[in-house]
Amino acid sequence: MRRDYWPATEWRTQDPAALGMDTEKLSELESILKAQYSNLTGIVVVHKGYIAYEKYDSSCDPNDTYHVASVTKSIISALIGIAIDTGYIKSVDEKVMDFFPEYDSGAIDIQKRAITLRHLLTMTAPFPFTWKPGGGVQEPLDRLRRQKDWIKYTLDLLGQKGRPGTFQYCTAGTHLLSAIITRTTGKSAREFANERLFGPVGMKVIPDFIMKSFGLEDVFGKNLKGWIQDPNGNSTGGWGLTLTPRDMARFGFLYLNGGIWDDKQIISKAWIDESTAMNANKYGYLWWLDEEDGIFAYFAMGDGGNAICWIPDKDLVVAIASKIVSKPRDIWPLIKKIIIPSVIN
C-alpha cells in the first residue's frame, strides 16, 4: 500500500471527514468512553495513516507511558520474527530445551524435549494449570516474581500437564521466549527492540531501569517503569512493557503495512502472514485473531482493556491504553460497533 507520508518523527492528524469517516458515528465514542470505559487512559484511532481521533483521560497526555500488560507478548512475537529474519534463530521449530542446556539434568522427559518455540508462540505448550476462555487463568505469577531464577522456575513447570498442541494461555511461558532472544542475540529483549524495532519506527527508546526489588508494585503496579526485567536481566516476556498510545499505534501501523516502515522492511511480510494466520484457536503467534462478516481484525491484548488492533480492509489501527482493573469491559464491541462502522470510505 502506497503512503503519501510516513510518521517518521511525528503523526499527522486529519479531520475524520476528510479521511472518509462518518464524523457523527465517531462522535458517539465520547459518551460511550465516559459511561462504559472509565478506566481508559488514552485512545488513538489511525485511518489512512493519519490520526483521526485521539482522546486521553484528564490526568494524561500523549507523552505519558502506560503499562500495556500482555500487549508485551505481541512485541515479543515481532522480536522472535526479526531474530529469525536476521538469522539469530533458525526457525519456530527449534526445541525450547536446546536453548537452555544448563537446565537439562538428563532426566527431562521426552515430551518436554519435544516442545518448540512454535508451541510457546501459539500457547500450545503444556503447563500445570487450567485456562478457561473468558474466565481467566490461575497462573503462579505472584510466585514467579519471588523466584531468584525465573527461567528455571518456568522450565520446571513446562510439560507437567497435558500434551503439546492443546491451547492453554500462559504468560510465564512467553518469558522463555524473551530469554531465548537474549541467548541468541546477546541482548535483552528491550535492547534488541530498541535497536531493531522501536528505533526504526520512531517509537520511544526504552531506557534501562534497574530493578531494586520485585514487590507487587514493582512488577505489576505503580512502580513499574520502562520494561521490567527478571533478577538475571531478562526482559519480561509476558507483561511489563510501558508504551504511549501513539507508539502502540506505530506498532500496529507497522503490521498493517506488512512490516514496512518508510519503505524499509522492518519485519518480513512472511513472518507477519505466518504469525497472524487464522486457525481454530483464533490465536496466532501471540496475536489474537478475529473475523466477522469477512473483515479480519488482529489484536495485541492486555489486562484492563489495553489493546492494539489493526484491520487491513479498513486501513485502520486502534490503540488503547487502560488502567488495569479487576473486571474490565471488553473493548472489541467498541471497535466493532462504533469505530469500524465510522469508516465509510
Backbone torsions as a table, in degrees:
resi	resn	phi	psi	omega
1	MET	NA	124.4	-179.3
2	ARG	-79.7	139.3	179.4
3	ARG	-117.8	143.0	177.1
4	ASP	-82.4	-11.4	172.9
5	TYR	-161.6	160.8	172.9
6	TRP	-121.9	140.0	178.5
7	PRO	-75.6	62.5	-174.4
8	ALA	-61.0	-41.1	178.3
9	THR	-116.2	-42.8	-179.6
10	GLU	-137.3	149.3	171.4
11	TRP	-72.0	146.7	168.4
12	ARG	-98.5	144.6	175.9
13	THR	-103.1	156.2	-178.9
14	GLN	-148.3	146.8	176.0
15	ASP	-62.7	130.1	-177.4
16	PRO	-54.4	-38.6	-179.5
17	ALA	-62.3	-37.6	179.2
18	ALA	-67.8	-20.8	178.4
19	LEU	-92.7	3.5	-179.7
20	GLY	81.9	35.0	179.3
21	MET	-112.5	151.1	177.8
22	ASP	-81.1	101.1	-175.9
23	THR	-66.0	-31.6	178.5
24	GLU	-65.7	-42.7	178.2
25	LYS	-66.0	-43.9	-178.4
26	LEU	-64.5	-30.5	-179.2
27	SER	-67.1	-16.7	178.1
28	GLU	-66.5	-19.5	-179.3
29	LEU	-58.9	-39.3	-173.2
30	GLU	-53.8	-54.5	-176.7
31	SER	-71.4	-35.1	-178.6
32	ILE	-68.5	-42.2	178.5
33	LEU	-61.4	-42.5	-178.3
34	LYS	-67.7	-39.2	-174.5
35	ALA	-84.8	-34.0	-170.1
36	GLN	-118.4	-16.7	-176.2
37	TYR	-128.5	56.9	-174.9
38	SER	-67.2	-18.8	179.1
39	ASN	-86.2	-4.2	-179.8
40	LEU	-71.2	130.8	-178.8
41	THR	-103.3	-25.4	179.2
42	GLY	-163.5	143.5	176.4
43	ILE	-139.6	136.1	177.4
44	VAL	-128.9	126.1	177.0
45	VAL	-113.6	120.3	-179.5
46	VAL	-112.3	124.3	176.9
47	HIS	-129.4	130.6	-178.1
48	LYS	56.7	28.9	176.2
49	GLY	87.9	0.1	-179.4
50	TYR	-115.6	147.7	172.5
51	ILE	-73.8	116.3	-178.8
52	ALA	-98.6	-23.8	-179.6
53	TYR	-151.9	136.8	179.3
54	GLU	-150.5	131.1	-177.1
55	LYS	-147.3	138.9	179.5
56	TYR	-130.3	153.9	170.9
57	ASP	-59.6	152.5	-174.8
58	SER	-59.1	-22.7	-178.2
59	SER	-94.7	4.3	-173.6
60	CYS	-123.6	164.2	173.5
61	ASP	-145.9	172.2	-173.9
62	PRO	-59.3	-20.9	-177.9
63	ASN	-89.9	-6.6	179.6
64	ASP	-75.1	141.4	176.1
65	THR	-102.7	151.5	-177.0
66	TYR	-134.4	150.1	175.1
67	HIS	-71.8	116.7	-175.4
68	VAL	-92.6	5.5	175.2
69	ALA	54.7	-126.5	-172.9
70	SER	-73.8	-3.4	168.8
71	VAL	-57.1	-26.5	176.3
72	THR	-52.8	-36.3	-178.2
73	LYS	-58.6	-41.2	-178.8
74	SER	-70.3	-29.0	172.8
75	ILE	-65.1	-42.8	177.3
76	ILE	-61.1	-39.8	177.3
77	SER	-58.2	-45.5	179.2
78	ALA	-62.0	-40.5	-178.5
79	LEU	-68.2	-36.5	175.0
80	ILE	-62.8	-42.7	178.3
81	GLY	-61.0	-43.5	178.9
82	ILE	-65.0	-39.6	178.7
83	ALA	-63.5	-34.8	176.2
84	ILE	-73.7	-43.8	178.8
85	ASP	-56.4	-35.9	-174.6
86	THR	-98.8	5.3	172.2
87	GLY	87.1	4.9	177.5
88	TYR	-71.8	-34.7	177.0
89	ILE	-120.0	137.8	-176.8
90	LYS	-71.9	-51.8	-177.2
91	SER	-166.4	170.8	178.4
92	VAL	-73.3	-7.3	-179.7
93	ASP	-93.7	5.6	173.4
94	GLU	-68.0	146.9	-177.4
95	LYS	-77.8	135.2	-178.4
96	VAL	-59.0	-46.0	-175.5
97	MET	-65.6	-20.7	178.6
98	ASP	-65.8	-22.0	179.9
99	PHE	-86.0	-9.3	-175.7
100	PHE	-130.2	59.5	-174.4
101	PRO	-61.3	-29.2	-178.1
102	GLU	-70.8	-14.1	178.2
103	TYR	-97.5	1.3	-179.4
104	ASP	-87.8	104.8	-176.5
105	SER	-84.1	-9.6	-175.2
106	GLY	92.3	-13.9	-179.6
107	ALA	-103.2	6.9	-179.5
108	ILE	-69.3	135.9	-175.3
109	ASP	-72.6	164.2	-176.1
110	ILE	-61.7	-37.0	-178.2
111	GLN	-62.4	-44.8	-179.8
112	LYS	-64.0	-37.8	179.4
113	ARG	-65.8	-22.0	-176.8
114	ALA	-85.7	-10.2	-176.4
115	ILE	-72.6	132.3	-174.8
116	THR	-113.8	173.6	173.6
117	LEU	-59.5	-35.4	179.6
118	ARG	-59.1	-40.3	178.3
119	HIS	-62.3	-41.4	178.7
120	LEU	-68.2	-40.1	-178.8
121	LEU	-67.1	-34.0	-176.6
122	THR	-98.5	5.8	-178.6
123	MET	58.4	41.0	178.6
124	THR	-119.4	21.3	173.6
125	ALA	-91.5	140.0	-177.1
126	PRO	-78.1	136.0	174.6
127	PHE	-136.8	155.1	-174.0
128	PRO	-82.9	51.5	171.9
129	PHE	-154.4	163.5	-174.3
130	THR	-106.2	152.0	177.1
131	TRP	-130.7	134.1	178.9
132	LYS	-122.4	128.1	178.6
133	PRO	-53.9	126.3	179.5
134	GLY	82.0	-14.2	-176.6
135	GLY	-109.2	2.1	178.4
136	GLY	77.6	-169.7	-177.0
137	VAL	-147.2	143.0	178.4
138	GLN	-96.4	78.3	177.7
139	GLU	-88.2	149.4	-179.1
140	PRO	-83.0	48.8	-176.2
141	LEU	-69.0	-31.9	177.5
142	ASP	-67.0	-36.5	176.3
143	ARG	-70.6	-36.0	179.3
144	LEU	-58.7	-44.5	-175.9
145	ARG	-64.3	-18.7	-178.2
146	ARG	-93.3	1.4	-179.3
147	GLN	-85.1	147.9	173.6
148	LYS	-77.6	-27.0	-178.5
149	ASP	-131.4	96.8	-177.8
150	TRP	-66.8	-32.0	-178.8
151	ILE	-67.2	-48.8	179.1
152	LYS	-59.5	-44.0	-178.9
153	TYR	-60.5	-44.0	-178.9
154	THR	-70.8	-39.6	177.9
155	LEU	-64.9	-34.4	177.3
156	ASP	-65.6	-31.4	178.2
157	LEU	-79.2	-29.0	-175.5
158	LEU	-60.4	129.4	175.0
159	GLY	82.1	8.7	-175.6
160	GLN	-81.4	-17.9	-178.2
161	LYS	-145.2	139.9	178.1
162	GLY	75.8	-169.3	-179.9
163	ARG	-128.5	151.5	177.1
164	PRO	-57.0	137.7	177.7
165	GLY	119.0	-20.6	178.5
166	THR	-91.1	130.7	-177.9
167	PHE	-64.7	127.3	-179.6
168	GLN	-153.5	99.3	-175.5
169	TYR	-59.1	129.5	-175.9
170	CYS	-145.5	114.7	178.4
171	THR	-74.1	-41.3	-178.9
172	ALA	-60.0	-37.2	-178.2
173	GLY	-61.3	-33.8	-179.0
174	THR	-71.3	-17.3	176.1
175	HIS	-66.0	-29.7	176.0
176	LEU	-63.8	-35.8	179.0
177	LEU	-65.1	-39.2	176.5
178	SER	-62.4	-43.2	178.8
179	ALA	-64.2	-35.1	178.4
180	ILE	-67.0	-38.0	174.8
181	ILE	-58.5	-44.0	-179.1
182	THR	-66.6	-41.5	-177.4
183	ARG	-70.1	-26.8	-178.3
184	THR	-94.2	-30.4	-177.1
185	THR	-101.0	-18.8	-175.8
186	GLY	80.4	7.7	-179.7
187	LYS	-130.4	149.9	174.6
188	SER	-64.9	160.8	177.2
189	ALA	-57.7	-36.0	177.4
190	ARG	-61.9	-48.0	-179.8
191	GLU	-65.0	-42.9	-179.5
192	PHE	-65.0	-39.8	178.4
193	ALA	-66.1	-44.0	178.0
194	ASN	-56.5	-41.3	-175.6
195	GLU	-78.8	-42.0	-169.7
196	ARG	-105.4	-14.1	-174.3
197	LEU	-131.0	-64.0	-174.8
198	PHE	-61.6	-50.7	-179.7
199	GLY	-59.3	-51.4	-177.1
200	PRO	-61.0	-26.1	-179.3
201	VAL	-104.3	10.3	174.7
202	GLY	81.5	12.5	175.2
203	MET	-75.3	156.3	178.0
204	LYS	-61.9	134.8	174.8
205	VAL	-70.1	132.8	-177.5
206	ILE	-87.6	116.4	179.9
207	PRO	-73.8	164.4	179.1
208	ASP	-85.7	120.3	175.0
209	PHE	-109.9	117.1	-179.3
210	ILE	-71.1	128.2	178.6
211	MET	-77.3	115.4	178.9
212	LYS	-88.8	-23.6	177.1
213	SER	-157.7	169.5	-176.2
214	PHE	-125.9	42.2	175.6
215	GLY	-71.5	171.4	-178.8
216	LEU	-57.2	-42.5	-178.7
217	GLU	-70.5	-26.4	-179.8
218	ASP	-73.9	-36.2	-174.2
219	VAL	-107.1	-15.6	179.7
220	PHE	-129.7	-15.7	-168.4
221	GLY	-118.2	-144.7	-169.1
222	LYS	-68.9	-18.9	-179.7
223	ASN	-88.0	-3.1	-177.1
224	LEU	-69.3	129.9	-179.6
225	LYS	-137.0	150.9	173.9
226	GLY	61.4	-111.1	175.8
227	TRP	-143.1	109.5	-173.5
228	ILE	-67.2	160.2	-177.7
229	GLN	-134.9	158.2	178.8
230	ASP	-80.9	175.8	-176.9
231	PRO	-59.5	-17.2	179.6
232	ASN	-103.2	12.2	174.4
233	GLY	88.0	6.1	177.1
234	ASN	-81.6	127.4	174.2
235	SER	-60.1	139.6	179.5
236	THR	-62.7	135.8	-176.2
237	GLY	-89.9	-23.3	-172.8
238	GLY	-106.1	-12.2	178.8
239	TRP	-167.4	-173.8	169.7
240	GLY	96.9	4.0	179.1
241	LEU	-99.4	140.2	175.6
242	THR	-112.8	135.1	-179.0
243	LEU	-141.8	159.5	169.6
244	THR	-85.5	154.0	176.4
245	PRO	-58.0	-36.2	178.9
246	ARG	-65.8	-36.6	177.6
247	ASP	-73.7	-32.5	172.8
248	MET	-59.6	-41.9	179.0
249	ALA	-65.2	-35.1	177.0
250	ARG	-60.9	-43.6	179.9
251	PHE	-63.1	-44.1	176.8
252	GLY	-63.1	-37.5	-179.8
253	PHE	-66.7	-35.7	176.0
254	LEU	-59.8	-46.2	179.4
255	TYR	-69.1	-38.5	178.0
256	LEU	-57.6	-32.8	-178.1
257	ASN	-96.6	23.1	174.5
258	GLY	67.0	27.9	177.8
259	GLY	86.6	2.3	-179.6
260	ILE	-94.1	138.4	174.4
261	TRP	-136.3	115.9	179.8
262	ASP	52.5	46.9	176.9
263	ASP	69.1	12.0	175.9
264	LYS	-113.0	134.5	-178.7
265	GLN	-84.0	103.3	-178.9
266	ILE	-83.4	-43.2	175.1
267	ILE	-127.5	137.2	-178.3
268	SER	-65.2	143.0	177.0
269	LYS	-62.5	-31.5	178.8
270	ALA	-60.0	-41.0	179.2
271	TRP	-67.6	-42.8	-180.0
272	ILE	-63.1	-43.3	178.5
273	ASP	-62.8	-43.5	-178.9
274	GLU	-67.3	-41.4	-173.6
275	SER	-79.1	-11.2	178.9
276	THR	-122.5	21.4	178.4
277	ALA	-71.2	131.8	-178.8
278	MET	-62.8	144.2	178.8
279	ASN	-151.3	177.2	-175.3
280	ALA	-63.0	-29.8	-179.7
281	ASN	-82.8	-9.0	-175.4
282	LYS	54.0	40.7	179.2
283	TYR	-146.1	121.9	-179.3
284	GLY	-91.0	-132.3	175.3
285	TYR	-92.6	82.7	-178.8
286	LEU	64.9	29.6	172.3
287	TRP	-127.9	136.1	171.4
288	TRP	-84.0	143.2	-175.2
289	LEU	-123.1	145.1	177.4
290	ASP	-145.8	149.5	176.7
291	GLU	-146.9	121.7	177.8
292	GLU	-140.7	129.4	179.2
293	ASP	54.9	36.5	177.0
294	GLY	79.3	3.1	178.5
295	ILE	-103.5	123.1	-179.2
296	PHE	-96.0	134.7	177.5
297	ALA	-128.0	142.0	-176.2
298	TYR	-124.6	133.0	-171.7
299	PHE	-127.2	133.2	159.3
300	ALA	-98.8	118.3	-171.7
301	MET	-119.6	141.6	177.2
302	GLY	-137.3	161.5	178.2
303	ASP	-50.8	148.2	175.8
304	GLY	83.7	-8.0	-176.7
305	GLY	103.2	8.2	172.8
306	ASN	-61.8	133.7	-175.8
307	ALA	-161.5	149.4	165.6
308	ILE	-125.4	120.5	-179.3
309	CYS	-122.6	129.9	175.2
310	TRP	-125.6	135.9	-174.3
311	ILE	-129.4	98.2	-174.6
312	PRO	-56.9	-43.3	-175.9
313	ASP	-61.7	-23.5	-179.4
314	LYS	-105.9	1.1	-176.0
315	ASP	49.6	52.5	-167.8
316	LEU	-132.2	137.3	172.2
317	VAL	-130.8	134.2	176.0
318	VAL	-124.8	124.6	177.7
319	ALA	-118.8	129.2	-177.0
320	ILE	-131.1	128.2	173.4
321	ALA	-111.8	137.4	-175.6
322	SER	-141.9	153.2	169.5
323	LYS	-71.3	142.1	-179.1
324	ILE	-80.4	118.0	179.0
325	VAL	-123.9	166.5	-172.5
326	SER	-69.1	-39.1	-177.8
327	LYS	-131.4	75.1	-178.2
328	PRO	-72.4	151.1	176.0
329	ARG	-78.1	138.9	179.4
330	ASP	-60.8	130.6	-177.7
331	ILE	-86.6	-15.0	-178.3
332	TRP	-60.1	-43.2	177.0
333	PRO	-59.0	-33.7	177.6
334	LEU	-62.6	-44.2	179.5
335	ILE	-70.1	-44.1	-174.8
336	LYS	-69.9	-39.5	-172.5
337	LYS	-93.6	-22.1	-176.8
338	ILE	-116.4	-55.2	-170.5
339	ILE	-73.7	-48.4	179.8
340	ILE	-61.2	-47.3	179.6
341	PRO	-63.9	-18.4	178.8
342	SER	-74.3	-16.4	178.7
343	VAL	-86.4	102.9	-176.2
344	ILE	-107.5	-11.5	179.6
345	ASN	-145.4	NA	NA
